[in-house]
Amino acid sequence: LDQVLTGLDSMGRLMAQKGSTVRGVNFEGPYLSPHYGFQGEKVWPIHKEEYEKIIEKGEGIIKIWSVAPEREGIEDFVKAASAIRPVFAAAHTEATAEQLYALLPYGLKLHTHHLNATGCQGGRGKGIRNFGVDEAVQLCDEISIELIADSMAFHVSPLYLQLAYKSKGAGRTCLITDSTEFLDSEDVGPQKGDLRFGANGDL
């Protein structure tokens, strides 16, 4: 928590500098699912006394805030955080359509790296395809999508990219990179075009 608050202070100072090109923070976490591509140790329980401090420090700084809509306590959190008016994004999640749509009134308008690092809950029986968070996003006109269209189609297959674009169109599709670097130098493996792998072969 101390690192988060210090980081927000630093970003606020950068934003305030004359001529700064920094417009704000895209805050991915810490209220995500540890099961879908996110580092489990960076996923936190939702505690009011902690998120109130982040909200206070993040006013005017946090522009996008990614959450997993199925997390226990998430609705109380987004109600509180909506006071500083971030765009909420669904990310690293296995939310049902109902859990996803419940956050629309509070400013959920985006799906972080659509069709990547998501899952489905439960199942209705043999041969019945689950309706997961990706399908719920594509059905909802109010939600825009981010796609990682890397050169090797490692994140999203080309056919899924076509389906997503056909569903959302240019006006609700954002192309993004998966650009976070957090590996120590000895953990870095080969770089292939716009992708970098760890020494153990993981992306």
C-alpha positions in Angstrom: 0.0 0.0 0.0 2.8 2.4 0.8 4.4 1.7 -2.6 1.0 2.4 -4.3 0.5 5.7 -2.5 4.1 6.8 -3.1 3.7 5.9 -6.8 0.6 8.0 -7.1 2.4 10.9 -5.5 5.2 10.6 -8.1 2.7 10.4 -11.0 0.9 13.5 -9.7 4.1 15.5 -9.7 4.9 14.3 -13.2 1.4 15.3 -14.4 1.9 18.8 -12.9 5.1 19.6 -14.6 5.0 22.2 -17.4 4.8 20.6 -20.8 4.2 17.1 -19.3 2.8 14.5 -21.6 1.6 12.3 -18.7 -2.2 12.4 -18.6 -2.8 10.0 -15.7 -2.5 6.4 -14.4 -4.0 3.2 -15.9 -4.4 1.4 -12.6 -4.5 -2.4 -13.2 -5.2 -3.9 -9.9 -5.1 -4.8 -7.1 -8.6 -6.2 -7.1 -8.3 -8.8 -9.9 -8.5 -12.6 -10.1 -5.2 -14.4 -9.4 -6.3 -17.2 -11.8 -6.0 -15.5 -15.1 -2.6 -14.3 -16.0 -2.1 -11.9 -13.1 0.6 -12.2 -10.5 -1.2 -13.8 -7.5 0.9 -12.0 -4.9 -0.2 -8.6 -6.3 -3.9 -9.4 -5.8 -5.3 -8.0 -2.6 -8.4 -8.6 -0.5 -10.8 -5.7 -0.7 -10.6 -3.7 2.5 -12.3 -0.3 2.8 -9.6 1.3 5.0 -7.1 0.6 2.3 -9.0 1.5 -0.8 -10.2 4.8 0.8 -6.5 5.8 1.0 -5.9 4.9 -2.6 -9.0 6.8 -3.8 -8.0 9.9 -1.8 -4.5 9.9 -3.2 -5.6 9.0 -6.7 -8.1 11.8 -7.3 -7.3 13.5 -10.6 -4.5 10.9 -11.2 -6.2 7.5 -11.7 -8.0 7.7 -15.1 -8.6 4.0 -15.7 -9.1 1.4 -12.9 -9.2 -2.3 -13.8 -11.1 -4.7 -11.6 -12.5 -8.2 -11.6 -16.3 -7.8 -11.2 -16.7 -11.1 -9.4 -14.5 -10.2 -6.4 -16.3 -10.1 -3.1 -16.8 -6.5 -2.0 -16.2 -5.1 -5.5 -19.5 -3.2 -5.8 -19.0 -1.3 -2.6 -15.5 -0.4 -3.8 -16.6 0.9 -7.2 -19.3 2.9 -5.6 -16.7 4.6 -3.4 -14.1 5.0 -6.2 -16.6 6.4 -8.7 -16.4 9.6 -6.7 -13.1 10.4 -8.5 -14.6 9.4 -11.9 -12.2 6.8 -13.3 -13.2 4.7 -16.2 -13.6 1.2 -14.8 -12.3 -1.7 -16.9 -12.9 -5.4 -16.4 -9.7 -7.4 -16.4 -8.2 -10.8 -15.3 -11.7 -12.0 -14.6 -14.2 -14.8 -14.8 -17.2 -12.6 -14.2 -20.6 -13.6 -15.2 -22.6 -11.3 -17.4 -24.7 -10.3 -14.4 -21.6 -9.4 -12.3 -20.2 -7.4 -15.2 -23.3 -5.5 -16.0 -23.9 -4.7 -12.3 -20.9 -2.3 -12.5 -22.1 -0.4 -15.6 -23.9 2.3 -13.6 -20.6 3.2 -11.8 -18.6 3.8 -14.9 -17.5 0.4 -16.2 -16.9 1.1 -19.9 -13.9 -0.9 -20.9 -12.5 -4.5 -21.2 -8.8 -4.7 -20.6 -7.0 -7.0 -23.2 -10.3 -8.6 -24.4 -10.1 -12.3 -25.2 -7.0 -12.7 -23.1 -6.5 -13.8 -19.4 -10.2 -14.4 -18.8 -12.4 -17.4 -17.9 -15.9 -18.7 -17.3 -17.7 -19.7 -14.1 -19.6 -22.9 -13.7 -21.4 -24.7 -16.5 -24.9 -25.7 -17.4 -24.3 -29.3 -18.6 -22.9 -31.4 -21.3 -22.7 -29.7 -24.6 -23.9 -26.3 -23.4 -21.3 -23.6 -24.0 -20.8 -21.2 -21.1 -21.5 -17.5 -21.6 -18.4 -15.9 -20.2 -17.1 -12.4 -19.6 -15.8 -12.0 -23.2 -19.1 -12.9 -24.7 -20.9 -10.5 -22.2 -18.6 -7.7 -23.3 -19.2 -8.3 -27.0 -22.9 -8.2 -26.4 -22.9 -4.9 -24.5 -22.6 -1.8 -26.7 -21.6 0.3 -23.7 -18.3 -1.4 -23.3 -15.2 -0.8 -25.5 -12.5 -3.3 -25.9 -8.7 -3.3 -25.8 -6.9 -5.9 -28.0 -3.3 -7.0 -27.9 -2.8 -7.8 -31.6 0.9 -9.0 -31.4 2.8 -10.2 -34.4 2.7 -13.9 -33.4 -1.0 -13.9 -32.4 0.2 -15.1 -29.0 -2.4 -13.2 -27.0 -5.4 -13.5 -29.3 -5.9 -15.7 -32.3 -6.5 -14.0 -35.7 -10.0 -15.3 -36.0 -10.9 -14.0 -32.6 -9.5 -10.6 -33.5 -11.7 -10.6 -36.6 -14.8 -11.6 -34.5 -14.1 -8.9 -31.9 -13.6 -6.2 -34.5 -16.7 -7.3 -36.3 -18.6 -7.0 -33.1 -17.2 -3.7 -31.8 -16.0 -1.9 -34.9 -13.3 0.8 -35.0 -15.1 3.2 -32.7 -15.0 0.8 -29.7 -11.8 -1.0 -30.4 -8.4 0.1 -28.8 -5.1 -1.5 -29.9 -2.7 -1.8 -27.0 0.6 -3.5 -26.0 1.4 -5.8 -23.2 4.3 -3.5 -22.1 4.9 -4.0 -18.4 8.5 -5.1 -17.5 8.9 -6.7 -14.1 11.5 -9.5 -14.7 15.0 -9.4 -13.2 17.7 -9.5 -15.9 18.6 -13.1 -15.2 15.0 -14.1 -15.8 14.7 -12.7 -19.3 14.7 -15.1 -22.1 14.5 -14.5 -25.9 12.8 -11.6 -27.6 10.8 -12.5 -30.7 9.6 -9.4 -32.6 7.3 -7.5 -30.3 7.2 -10.3 -27.7 9.6 -11.1 -24.8 9.8 -14.4 -23.0 11.1 -15.3 -19.6 13.9 -17.8 -19.1 11.3 -20.4 -18.3 9.4 -19.8 -21.6 6.5 -17.8 -20.1 5.4 -14.6 -21.9 
